[in-house]
Amino acid sequence: MPKLIAVTIGDINGIGINILLDLWIKKKFRHFILLSDIEYLKKYIGRKNLKIKLNQVNINKNINYNSKELNVYSYNSLSPEHNTYQSLKFAYKLCINHICIGIITLPLRKDLIIKNIDKKFIGQTEFFQKINKKNHSNMILYNSKIIVSPLTTHIEIKKLPNIIKDKKYLFKQIINLYYTLKIDFNIKNPRLMISGFNPHAGERGNLGKEEIDTIIPVIKQIKKKGISINGPMSADSMLIKNNLNNYDCFIFMYHDQALIPFKFISQFSGVNYTGNLNIIRTSPDHGTAYNLIESKKISNKSLVNCIKLVKRIYNNRNLNDKS
């Protein structure tokens, strides 16, 4: 059996499943198991008039993979949102039981999950951190040109100062990121650059004390471990050409500091990777994009790069396990 990737259904009304099935039809990506209630998938395929044969792989609880059909791990669901949520759980199960080498999560609507299924749902990054029983995980945005990572993820701006003041949290996040770069990305001696929290990295305390009180002491602590890290730098000038050539990863304090420049540079060809998990989880860096359904402007680059990164990290982990 080939090395299989688990792909979650995401929002079945979004562009994710559209892109995935297009790749399958064109025979560009076939070695995967799609996680979905098969009845919802049948309705979708019928509605789109697609000529796709489905193979339910978990009949009698055995994985019955067929290389010539679209392989679906099915389960019962109560609604489209429940189907989306269930797919995350079963994808994790396939990976933790070593049936699949990694997960690609197609884009979903968080607001619908929160409203109809789980009021405490924050995002897919946090979901897999919780189900994998990890105290820390890293959101890593990867593109062939750049790797960035925010130290916090989907958190209200007003809550950020208290989190940034936690030296233990910052230290653990950076250390975990460093080892993810070494093991999963096979970078022998990762060179890190880290931003400040305030504009212009606080201007020596004139625009905020987080850099002086927390970030600089944590950087000094990390340097004592022999790790190459420079900063805190002004976030607005970190991603200049000279820095791109001299650093392996750019660390930002919060979500938008990292994702705004990343998406501009990657032009929606990037990959969202969750570091510090026992499993491999990637996701396209675009959303459900209802407005692009049936449009010729839809790009498959991000999903294709997710596939490539799952395989690369799987090989890197095996390589580093043996060394």
C-alpha positions, 0 to 999 in steps of 0.5 A: 500500500502506498503512503497515504495522507488523510484529508479532512472534508473542511467546509463542503460548500467551500473551495477546498473540496473543489480543488481536491477533487480536481486534482484527483480527476486529473490524477495529480493526487490520489494517494489519500483518504478523504474523511467525510460522511459518504452520504454528504459526499455523494450528494456533492458529487451528484450536484456537481455532475462529477464522474467519480467512483467512491470506495468506503475504506472502513467497511467492517473496520478494515482499511480497504484501499483502492488505488483506482477509486476515491477512498473515503473514511465514512462515519455518521454525522448530523449536519454539514458542520458535524461532518466537518468536525468529525473529520478532524477527529477521525483524521487524527485517529488514522495518523496516530494509528499509523494508517496515514502519514499526515493530515491535510485539513481543508478550510472550514468555517469556524463560526459555523462550528462554534455556533452549531457544534463546539462553543469552545472551538478556536481553530484547527491548530488549537484543536489538534494541540488539544487532542494530541494533549500538548501544552504548546504547539507552533503555528508555522507558515511555510513557503519556498521563500520564507518560514514565519511563526507567530508565538500566539495564534487566534487570540484577542488583541486585548489579551496579548500583553498578558501572554507576552509577559509570560517568560516561560511561555515565550521560552517554551514556544521558541525552543519547540519551534527551534527543534521543529525546524531541526527535525521536521524541516531538517535545518541543522542549525536554524537561524532565528530572528524575532520581532518586538511586540510594540511598534519599532520594538518599543523604542527602548521603552518609550512605546512599551516595556514588553521588549525590555521586561520579557522578550530581551531576557528570554532571548538571552536565556535562549542564546545560552543554549547555543541557539542563533537568535537575533532581536527583538527587531521592529516587525515592520522591517524584519522581512527585508531582502538581506534578512531573507537570505540570512535567517531560516525563520522569522518569529513574530509575537502575534498572528497578524504580524506574521500572516499579513507579510507572509500571505503577501509574499506567498500569494496564497501558495503557502502552507500552515503547519502545526509544529510540536505534535506527534502527528503531521498536520498541514493546511492550505493558507486560504479560506473557504472562499465561497466567492470563488466557487466555479471561478477560473481564478482558483489556485491549487498551489497551496494544496499541492504544497501541503501534499509536498510538505507532508511527504517532506516532513514524514521523510525528515522525521524518519531520517532524524529518528535514525540519526 
